[in-house]
Each structure stands twice: as structure tokens, then as C-alpha cells.
Amino acid sequence: MGTDRLDEVLDATYDSLTRYGVRRTTMDDIASTMGVSRSAVYQYVRNKDDAFRRLAERLHAEALARARQAAADDTSSAERIRGVLAAKLDLVLRLAGDSPHSAELLDAKARLFGDICHGFTGSLRHLLIDLFTEAGTPATVEPAEAADICIALVIGLESVSDGRHLFGPATDALLTGLLGSPVTTTPE
């Protein structure tokens, strides 16, 4: 199976998703977007559900790779934690910004994507626990609790219109408390 052609199928699936949503997208829509026959699309995916599942896996894997890179960077603990959190926020805001339908790929309760969403959040949680274990937290907060608090912050920022703008000051305030020393956002 050609990876490039599969990527084209997933790109066409995403394009169809942004226009029609998961339920209304058909295999014909995906094929038409690619400019190929429906049978050509079936060479790369089993059906529409498979196409959307693979798309969700790809998007979450890309975001997780960014989070892992941020966690491994040679920067301060606060910057590394902020990078992990930014990977989650960026994924959500990108999808929500592309189309109201795109956010369907983030539905942790969805039959097709729920396990992908849960796995992604679980992987981020483990990265954060490791970072907080390394950096240290106040005696009253365990690293797992600090990770959960950070994830809750990002989930809250995902739901407000200026979440990207609030990300820096919100993470500064939170990490100052969780790391026990003043933290400030570095200008981008």
C-alpha cells in the first residue's frame, strides 16, 4: 500500500469532513475530492469508517509527536510542559478552526474515535507525569495530580474563543504554583 496514496485518501477524507461532517460524507465524496473512482479509494481504506479512523489516528499521532518532541527539548521544565500542553491545544484549535465538523474527530465519546482520543490524552498525561516527577512539585501535589490539573486547564482553554491568547498567562500562573517558582512565557 502506497503511503503517499493513503495520505491523499486521508487528505481527501479531511476535506470531505470539513464540508459535510462524518455522517454525511460518503466514499463518493472522498473519491471525487481525489479525482479518482470509488474503487480506487477502496484500495487504501476498507470503508468510510476506516478512512475517518485512520485520519483521526494520523492527526493525533502528529500532535503526540510534537508533544514528545517538546518533552525531550533541552529547555526548562516549564517550557517542556508548556510544549506538551500546546500540542493538545493546537490540535483542538486547528480542527475547530477548519470547520465545525472537524471537531468530530476529537469526540472522546465517539464510537470511531473514542479510544484514539483517550489514548492520546493518556499519552500526554504520562509525558506530563514524567516531566513533573523530574521537575518536582510541591509536597501537597503529586506529579499525576499536576498532570491532571494541566490537562484540565487545556480542556478549559479549548472551550473559550480566546483560548490561544490565554494559553501563555494561564500556563504561567499554573506552572508557577505547580513548580514552586515564578514562570513566565518566553516571547515567540
Number of C-alpha atoms within 10 A of each C-alpha: 8 9 9 9 15 18 15 17 26 24 17 22 27 26 20 24 26 21 17 17 20 19 10 10 19 19 20 16 19 26 20 15 17 20 11 13 13 16 11 14 25 15 14 19 19 10 14 19 17 13 24 21 19 21 22 23 18 15 15 23 14 14 22 21 14 17 25 19 15 21 25 15 13 10 11 12 20 23 21 22 26 22 20 27 25 21 21 22 22 15 19 22 17 12 19 18 13 15 16 14 19 24 19 20 27 20 16 16 12 13 10 18 22 17 15 22 20 15 14 17 18 12 15 25 22 15 22 28 20 17 21 22 15 11 16 16 18 12 8 8 14 16 24 16 17 24 25 17 15 23 20 12 17 21 16 12 20 20 11 10 10 10 17 15 10 13 19 17 13 17 23 20 14 18 23 15 15 26 18 13 9 13 19 14 15 8 5 3
